[in-house]
Amino acid sequence: MSVDRNMRILVVDDFQTMRRIIINLLRQLGFTNMIEADDGTTGWEKVQAEKIDLIISDWNMPKMTGIDFLKHVRSSEDHKKIPFIMVTAEGKRENVITAVQAGVSNYIVKPFNAMTLKEKLVKVVGDF
């Protein structure tokens, strides 16, 4: 079964430029249905209000960090199965372990390109 390129992808990052970069990479990969949030708090509101098929979130953000956002998603009966990819500049082993323990689906260290994003997406949602 092929991946639905119209799946609803929530891109969460406190920097608009980074959200634009991720959305542009997703477009290059053929995805068409992205929405944005500027931190975990806004992201959580969007998850509760809309059907989200995949979350790509930064780790370091004000108000609610990516790891806290991930914990909210995973603790919610309605949303805990949403694939969640964490994006961060932190490649430290302990951060990866923390994210895995919190239930992250995959992990990307900045900077990255479309090929890296595709590899992570394939592991999370399947080949496309």
N, C-alpha and C positions, 0 to 999 in steps of 0.2 A: 504494500500500500504506500502510495506516495504522500509526502507531507503536503498539507494544505497551505499553499503560499499566501492565502488570505487569512491565515490564523491571526488572532489579535495578540500583538506583542506589546507589552508595557516596557518602555525604556525609562529607567529611573537614574538620574544623575543630577547633582546640584549645579553642574556647569552646562549651560545651554550648548556650548560648542561641542562638548563630548556627546551629548544627546544627538546632535546633528550628525556627528561622525558615525555613531552607531547606526542611526536610522539610514544614512546614506549607504553604509556597508550592507545593511539588510536589504535595501532596494537593489543593490548590485547583485545580491543573491536571489532576487526575484520576489521578495516579500513585499506586501502592499498595504498591510493594515497595522500601522504602528501608532501608539499613543504615548504621551510623555507625562512624566511627573518629575518635580524638581527636588524631592527628598522622599524618605521612607514614609513620612506621615501622609503626604499627598498620594504616594503610591498605594498605601494601604486603603485610602479612601476610594481610589479608582478600582482596586481589586474588589472591594465590597459593593461598588455601584455597577460595575460592568462585568461582562464575561471576558476573562483574560485567559489566553491559551499558553502564554509563555511570559516569564519576567526576566529581563536583563537589567541588573541593578549594580550601581557603584557601591562600594563598601563605605568610604569616608564621606559622610554628608551631615549637615546640621539637622537639628530637630530629631530625626530618627535615622540612625545609621543603617546601612545595608544589612548588617548582621541582625540588628533588631527587627528590621522589616522582614527578613527571612524567617525569624522566629515567630513573628505574628502570623505569617502565611502558614507555616507548618503547624501551628497550634490551632488553626481554624479548621473545623470539620469540613466546611464547604470549599475551602481553598487549598488544603494541604497537599493535594496532588499536582498542583500547577508546577510545571518544570521551572526551575529558578537557576539562572546563571549569574554568578557574582563576578563583577569586573572590578579590578583594583590595581593600584600601583604597588601594593604590598605583596611581594612574592615569598614572604617569610613562611617557613614550614608551619609554625604555630598558628598563623592566620588560616592557612589551608586546612589544618586539622580542626580549628574552631568552626570553620564554614561547613566542613564535612559532618561534624558532630551535630550541627544545627540543621542539617538536611539539604545542603546545597546540591543541585543536580550536576553542576560543573563550575569551573573556575577559570577565568581568563586574567592574565597579568598584562597590564598596559606597558608599553604600547603594543598594539596588535593590528593585524590586517584582515582583509576579507577571508583569506584562506584559513587563518586561525579561527575566526568566528565560525566559518562553515564547519570545520572539524569538530568544534565544540557543539554546534547545533545538531550535527548528525548523531553524535553520541547521546544527545538529550531527546530529540524529537524524531530521529530516523533520517534515512537518506533522502536526498532530493536532488 
